[in-house]
Amino acid sequence: MGDNTETTRRFSAKEEFLSEVSLVLREVCLALKEKGYDPLDQIVGYLLSGDPAYITSYRNARVLIKKFERDQILEELVRNYLELQGIN
């Protein structure tokens, strides 16, 4: 069968949560691009100001991004950056 019952699997609710943040950011970026906005500029504007008007309502992007606190989004962005750099 190949099933190794000696291996302990880990479940991390935090990892599941962070991957949800990534999925939402991806959807928000696509919506912003489709509407002709620069996703970097718009998301940075939102994260710095907290003003949801920086995020288009197209494709429900504004509602999606408001599901998370701004610090949670920043944590996900920094975590991804560190992983890309091989630091984390």
N, C-alpha and C positions, 0 to 999 in steps of 0.2 A: 504493500500500500504506500510506502514511503512517508507515512505520517510519523513525525518525530514527536512523541509525547513528552520527551525530556526537555524540550525547548519551551521556555516561558515567553509568552507574547506580552508585549506591553501595550497598554492603551493610554493615550494621553488626550484628555479632553482639550488641553491647550493647543495641541497640534491640530486637532479637528477644527477648533475655533479659528486658528490662524489660517488654515487653508480656506476657510469660508471667507475670511477677509480678502485673501488673494483672489478668489473667484469673483467677489463683488468688485474689487478694483479693476479686474479685467473687463467686466461688463461695463463699468463706468467709463473706462478708457475707450472702449468700442463706441459707446454712445456719443462721447465727446468728439471723437474723430469723425463719426458719421455726420455730426452737425457742423463740422468744420472748425472745431476748437482744438487748441493744442492741449492734450491731456496733462502734460507736465505743468504748464502754467496754471491751468484751472484747478488741478488738485492741490498744488502748492498754495494757491490763493485761498482755497477752502481750508486747508490745514492751518494756515497762519491766522486767518481771520475768524474762522468758524461760521462764515456766512455761506449758507447752502446755495445762494444764488450763483455761486461760481460753478455749480454742477447743473447741467441741463436736466430738465424733467423728462426729456426724450428717453424712451425705453425704460422709464421708471428709475433712472440712474440716481436721481436725488433722493428718492425714498430708500433705495438700496444702500447708498453710502451713509445715510443717517442711522442705519441699523447699528453702527459701531461708533464708539467714542473716538475722537480724533487721536488721542494718545494710543489707542489700540491699533489704529491704522499706521501711525508712525512706528510703532513697535514692529509690525509686520514688515514695513519697508526697510527698516534698519536690519532686521534679522535676515531678510533676503539679500541685502547688500553684503553683509558679513559672510554669509554662506558663499556668495559668488567670489569673494576675496579669499576664501579658504581660511577665514579667521575663526569661524564658529563651528 
